């Protein structure tokens, strides 16, 4: 089993930046693809980004492409999400999780498990 703790959220003005971190413990972190998702109030949990085991391959939701960057440090068991040019519509609770099913698509939240508690990101002036 994998335990995850997200951090780095907060209140930021439109156009600002934040860097989220997701620290993992438990089973071997480097054996998992990792993903970031977000959930706004009253909405579904949506895919944001995913990264391969070694970090060489990444995919992004169209809504964040060019603004967000996912990365990982396997030595520190941590995955990051650098968020730039933030918009009010980026406001949500952000979650990370390991991808436990490669049969389901990378943007399908059912492919992921062992969710952390999330970190709140609020973009507002």
C-alpha positions as CSV (number, residue, x, y, z in Angstrom):
1,X,0.0,0.0,0.0
2,X,1.1,3.6,-0.6
3,X,0.4,6.5,1.6
4,X,0.4,10.0,0.1
5,X,0.5,13.5,1.5
6,X,-0.1,16.5,-0.7
7,X,1.1,20.0,0.2
8,X,1.8,23.4,-1.3
9,X,-1.7,24.7,-1.9
10,X,-2.9,28.1,-0.9
11,X,-4.5,31.4,-2.1
12,X,-2.9,33.0,-5.1
13,X,-3.9,35.8,-7.4
14,X,-4.7,35.2,-11.1
15,X,-1.5,34.9,-13.1
16,X,0.5,33.7,-10.1
17,X,2.3,30.4,-9.5
18,X,2.2,27.5,-7.0
19,X,4.2,24.3,-6.6
20,X,2.4,21.3,-5.2
21,X,4.2,18.4,-3.7
22,X,3.1,14.8,-3.1
23,X,5.2,12.8,-0.7
24,X,4.7,9.0,-0.8
25,X,5.6,6.3,1.6
26,X,5.0,2.6,1.7
27,X,5.5,0.4,-1.4
28,X,8.2,1.3,-4.0
29,X,7.3,4.7,-5.3
30,X,9.3,4.4,-8.5
31,X,7.3,1.4,-9.7
32,X,4.2,3.6,-10.2
33,X,3.1,6.0,-12.8
34,X,1.8,9.0,-10.8
35,X,-1.1,11.3,-11.5
36,X,-2.5,14.6,-10.4
37,X,-6.3,15.2,-10.4
38,X,-8.4,18.1,-9.1
39,X,-12.0,18.5,-7.9
40,X,-13.9,21.7,-7.7
41,X,-17.0,22.0,-5.5
42,X,-19.9,20.1,-6.9
43,X,-17.9,18.7,-9.8
44,X,-16.2,15.4,-10.7
45,X,-12.6,14.7,-10.0
46,X,-10.8,15.6,-13.2
47,X,-7.5,14.6,-14.6
48,X,-4.7,17.1,-14.6
49,X,-1.4,15.4,-15.4
50,X,0.4,12.1,-15.3
51,X,4.1,11.0,-15.3
52,X,5.8,7.8,-16.1
53,X,7.9,5.8,-13.7
54,X,11.2,7.3,-14.7
55,X,9.7,10.7,-15.5
56,X,10.5,10.7,-19.2
57,X,6.8,10.7,-20.3
58,X,4.1,13.1,-19.3
59,X,0.6,13.9,-20.4
60,X,-1.6,16.9,-19.5
61,X,-5.2,17.9,-19.7
62,X,-5.8,20.4,-22.5
63,X,-6.9,23.0,-19.9
64,X,-3.5,23.1,-18.2
65,X,-1.2,22.3,-21.1
66,X,1.6,24.9,-21.4
67,X,0.9,26.2,-17.9
68,X,1.5,23.2,-15.6
69,X,4.5,20.9,-15.3
70,X,4.5,17.5,-13.6
71,X,7.8,16.1,-12.4
72,X,9.1,13.5,-9.9
73,X,12.1,12.8,-7.7
74,X,12.2,9.1,-7.1
75,X,15.1,9.5,-4.6
76,X,12.7,11.6,-2.5
77,X,9.6,9.6,-3.2
78,X,7.9,12.8,-4.3
79,X,5.9,14.0,-7.3
80,X,5.5,17.7,-8.0
81,X,3.1,19.9,-9.9
82,X,4.4,23.4,-10.9
83,X,1.5,25.6,-11.8
84,X,2.0,28.9,-13.6
85,X,-0.3,31.5,-15.0
86,X,-3.0,30.4,-12.7
87,X,-6.6,31.2,-13.5
88,X,-9.7,31.3,-11.3
89,X,-11.0,28.2,-13.0
90,X,-8.0,26.3,-11.6
91,X,-9.5,26.6,-8.1
92,X,-10.0,23.1,-6.7
93,X,-8.7,20.6,-4.3
94,X,-5.7,18.9,-5.9
95,X,-5.0,15.2,-5.3
96,X,-2.2,12.9,-6.3
97,X,-2.4,9.1,-6.7
98,X,-0.4,6.2,-8.1
99,X,-1.8,4.6,-11.3
100,X,-2.6,1.0,-10.2
101,X,-4.2,-0.1,-13.5
102,X,-2.5,0.3,-16.9
103,X,-5.6,-1.3,-18.6
104,X,-7.6,1.9,-18.0
105,X,-6.6,5.1,-19.7
106,X,-4.2,7.5,-18.0
107,X,-6.9,10.2,-17.6
108,X,-9.4,7.8,-16.0
109,X,-9.6,8.4,-12.3
110,X,-10.6,4.7,-11.8
111,X,-7.0,3.8,-12.9
112,X,-5.7,5.4,-9.7
113,X,-5.9,4.4,-6.0
114,X,-4.6,5.3,-2.6
115,X,-5.6,9.0,-2.9
116,X,-4.1,11.5,-0.5
117,X,-6.1,14.0,1.5
118,X,-5.7,16.7,-1.1
119,X,-4.5,20.3,-1.0
120,X,-6.7,23.3,-1.6
121,X,-5.7,25.7,-4.4
122,X,-7.7,29.0,-4.6
123,X,-7.1,31.5,-7.4
124,X,-8.7,34.8,-6.7
125,X,-8.0,38.5,-6.6
